[in-house]
Structures are given as C-alpha cells and as structure tokens.
C-alpha cells in the first residue's frame, strides 16, 4: 500500500523540478522518514513516562494534603502543561489528524467527463500537545520500510487546498502497468502536475497550496457482471464498444464513496467519463461492456507537512556533517 514516504517523494520530485535543484532519491526519503519516525517514538515514550510521573506526583500530593482532593484537582487544572522531553532534539511542529484515514481526511472533487488516463481520485483535531507531540502524531503514520524494488500500477493526485481547507482536484494521472516505484512515482508526480490536459501546468507559486495523494493498485479481477464489486473497496476499470469505437475509463476506489454514488450511478458516470453520450437508461445496452475491479489504499500529505519534514532533514544533515 502507499505510504507517507511515497507522498513525500512526490513532493520532492515536483519541488526539485519547479525550483531547479536536486531532489532526494526514494531510498533516501524512506531512510529519512524512518529515522524521523524512530526519533518521534523515543520522544513519545519520554512524554508518556513524564505524564505518568506527573499523575503519580499529583496523586501523592492529594493523599498527603488536608484539602479535598477534588478541590485540589480543580485548583491545579489551569496549571497542567504538556511535559517537555528531556532531549535537546529540536523537532518541527507538524499538526495532523493522527487517526484519520486518507479517505476521510480529504474532500471530494467533481469527476471530469473527459476520457483521459487520469482517475478522479479526489481528493485537525487542534492538538493541545507541545510541538514534539505534534511531531509524534504525524510521524506515527505508516513508517515505511527500507526501499525495495517494488513494482505497482499507480496513480498520483495533486489537489489545491483553500484557506478553509477545501481541496480541489489539480491533476491526476496514473498507469495500470506495474512500474518500479522510484521511477514510476517520480514520473507520474510530474506528469500529473504538468500534463493532465484538464488543467494548466502547476506553477511554483502554487506549491504551498498543494497536497498530494498516492494510490498503489492491486488485486485486479474481472467482474462477473457490472455490479460485481464493493463500494469503497474496489476501483473500476471499464471498456466497451459503441458505434464501432472502443471506449475506456477508470475510477479509483474512493471516488464513488466521496461522491455519494450508488453502483449504477458510478457505472453511468464512468461511462460518461469514457465519452459515451447515450441516455441514462440505455447504458446496459452498450455492447461488450467489460468491468475489471481492483483495490488500492490512498495515502496523502500536505505541502506544510512535507516542508517541515524537509527542514528537519536539512538540520539533521548539517548536524551530522559537523559530527
């Protein structure tokens, strides 16, 4: 499945292209992300330990004092602060919905009617913790394993994020051919940013407003009939013949749920996207309709998350260079 590191790598590729500098490789991104995550786990353990110690101290004060324990708790309530880790590590403050899945953390876009190789994959709790706790919250998301020569069909999606947090599709293109991830993610991160014909190419000034999503596709299975698939679980790839012409299109697994469609509405929309212009009730009469279902879990990262992680990497590189 897709990981945070895959999304960070897509931002690396796009930012390097727009800002004309060298980017980290996928293996480097995965290594730095793993180290980022490991340090956060250490800090999280320190925070947990100090919180437990604070609770024990408060309990001890309550038992030894003459005052009503409930009154003591009330009087101390405004003085409760998050413990500061016993570490000299300076970590970025990254706020994130720790428990939100990629699909619930993003809003939907309006699927296009154009027949393109793209899919319409569309698209906090305010933390009371310290900056180190915020760092811990973000970094606990799907730490990636060391780079392997994996090959997957894949899609890369770019969205713009408004000041109110609303996401709008900015580009989405992928492939059903299995690609080695280092080259495939880099290629399609740039292709989705610059070559989706529904949109103008993404510019450097847009970088701070972007988020990216990566979906790795698996489990391709021919459906026994057009309805042989599950909403929210399967993506669809259809092909059919109409007036002697062959059509095809795809939707990623999250699209139907985000749009609130039934199975029939999803199929009809997908046929419209492929270029079919018939009446709604006549879609079942289309010749040689083939449906292939597949699966894929999406991971997403915002520019602010990538930027703060990248600044952390730069500081670590400088620190290690002088050691």
Residue, then its C-alpha position, 0 to 999 in steps of 0.5 A: x500500500x502507499x505510504x507517507x514516504x511515497x507522498x513525500x517523494x512526490x513532493x520532492x520530485x515536483x519541488x526539485x523540478x519547479x525550483x531547479x535543484x536536486x531532489x532526494x532519491x526514494x531510498x533516501x526519503x524512506x531512510x529519512x522518514x524512518x529515522x524521523x519516525x524512530x526519533x518521534x517514538x523515543x520522544x513519545x515514550x519520554x512524554x508518556x513516562x513524564x505524564x505518568x510521573x506527573x499523575x503519580x506526583x499529583x496523586x501523592x500530593x492529594x493523599x498527603x494534603x488536608x484539602x479535598x482532593x477534588x478541590x485540589x484537582x480543580x485548583x491545579x487544572x489551569x496549571x497542567x502543561x504538556x511535559x517537555x522531553x528531556x532531549x535537546x532534539x529540536x523537532x518541527x511542529x507538524x499538526x495532523x489528524x493522527x487517526x484519520x484515514x486518507x479517505x476521510x481526511x480529504x474532500x471530494x472533487x467533481x469527476x471530469x467527463x473527459x476520457x483521459x488516463x487520469x482517475x478522479x481520485x479526489x481528493x485537525x483535531x487542534x492538538x493541545x500537545x507541545x510541538x514534539x507531540x505534534x511531531x509524534x502524531x504525524x510521524x506515527x503514520x505508516x513508517x515505511x520500510x527500507x526501499x525495495x524494488x517494488x513494482x505497482x500500477x499507480x496513480x498520483x493526485x495533486x489537489x489545491x487546498x483553500x484557506x478553509x481547507x477545501x481541496x480541489x482536484x489539480x491533476x491526476x494521472x496514473x498507469x495500470x502497468x506495474x512500474x518500479x516505484x522510484x521511477x514510476x512515482x517520480x514520473x507520474x508526480x510530474x506528469x500529473x502536475x504538468x500534463x493532465x490536459x484538464x488543467x494548466x501546468x502547476x506553477x511554483x507559486x502554487x506549491x504551498x497550496x498543494x497536497x498530494x495523494x498516492x494510490x498503489x493498485x492491486x488485486x485486479x479481477x474481472x467482474x462477473x457482471x457490472x455490479x460485481x464489486x464493493x463500494x469503497x473497496x474496489x476501483x473500476x476499470x471499464x471498456x466497451x464498444x459503441x458505434x464501432x469505437x472502443x471506449x475506456x475509463x477508470x475510477x479509483x476506489x474512493x471516488x464513488x464513496x466521496x461522491x455519494x454514488x450508488x453502483x449504477x450511478x458510478x457505472x453511468x458516470x464512468x461511462x460518461x467519463x469514457x465519452x459515451x453520450x447515450x441516455x441514462x437508461x440505455x447504458x446496459x445496452x452498450x455492447x461488450x461492456x467489460x468491468x475489471x475491479x481492483x483495490x488500492x489504499x490512498x495515502x496523502x500529505x500536505x505541502x506544510x507537512x512535507x516542508x517541515x519534514x524537509x527542514x528537519x532533514x536539512x538540520x539533521x544533515x548539517x548536524x551530522x556533517x559537523x559530527 
